Amino acid sequence: QVQLVESGGGLVQAGGSLRLSCAASGRAFSSYAMGWFRQAPGKEREFVAAISWRGGGGIVNYADSVKGRFAISRDNAKNTVYLQMNSLKPEDTAVYYCAAGPDTRTVVGGKALDAWGQGTLVTVSS
C-alpha cells in the first residue's frame, strides 16, 4: 500500500502559478499511475490530471478545463508527483487531492483507487 501527502497549496492571485507536490511512501510507487483531483466548495470531486507509471514519455491525461495551463509530472526516484498550475483562475479554487491507481484509465475514472492523500487547499483570488 502507498501513502500520499500533498503540499504546495496556498493563496494566489488570478493569473499566477503554483506547484503542488504529492510525496508517496510505502511500496512500489513507480508501479502506480498517479492522478490529481479537486473538489470545490459545494461541488463534487472532479478529475484534473493523470500520469502513467512511466512518467516522461508515458501517458498523460488532462481535464479539458485545465489543458494548456496545468502540467503533471513525476519523479520516481523521489517518489513524488507534481502538478504545475499556471494561468490560475478563480474557478480553480478547490481542495486538490492526489491519488494512486493501477493504470491511467482507472485513475481518470476516479473509482476504486488504491490510495488518496488528505488534500491541499488552493485559493485563487480575482
Secondary structure, 3 states (H helix, E strand, C coil): CEEEEEECCEEEECCCCEEEEEEEEECCHHHCEEEEEEECCCCCCEEEEEECCCCCCCCEEECCCCCCCEEEEEECCCCEEEEEECCCCHHHCEEEEEEEECCHHHHHHCCCCCEECCCEEEEEEC
